[in-house]
Amino acid sequence: MFLARIDGTITSTRKHENLEGCRLLIGQRLEGDGRPSGEPLIILDWLGARRHNIVIVSTDGDIARQRLGKTTPARLAVVGIVDAPEGVA
């Protein structure tokens, strides 16, 4: 798991059948001090995260597979929205 800042959404004209109805977000992984780390990521969301939210992202594909089916081709999923992170801007 890690924290990420949501930077936007992805609109797709076609996607895997298991991802129909699931929102795809662009997120930036954050270090403990709030600095961005690495490349932007595509993250599944069914909790309603918005742009600039800080979210908890699970790297365990089991959560996505349980929710969307065993053949889901994704593993990063929002599992929580942080209200007021300490030290993360």
GIKAGI-V191652 format. One record per helix or strand of 3 or more residues. SS is the DSSP state (@ for helix, = for strand). FROM is the first residue (numbers start at 0). LEN is the number of residues. If there is no record, write none. Layout:
ss | from | len
SS | FROM | LEN
SS | FROM | LEN
//
This chain:
ss | from | len
= | 1 | 9
@ | 16 | 3
= | 22 | 8
= | 40 | 5
= | 53 | 5
@ | 60 | 8
= | 76 | 6
//
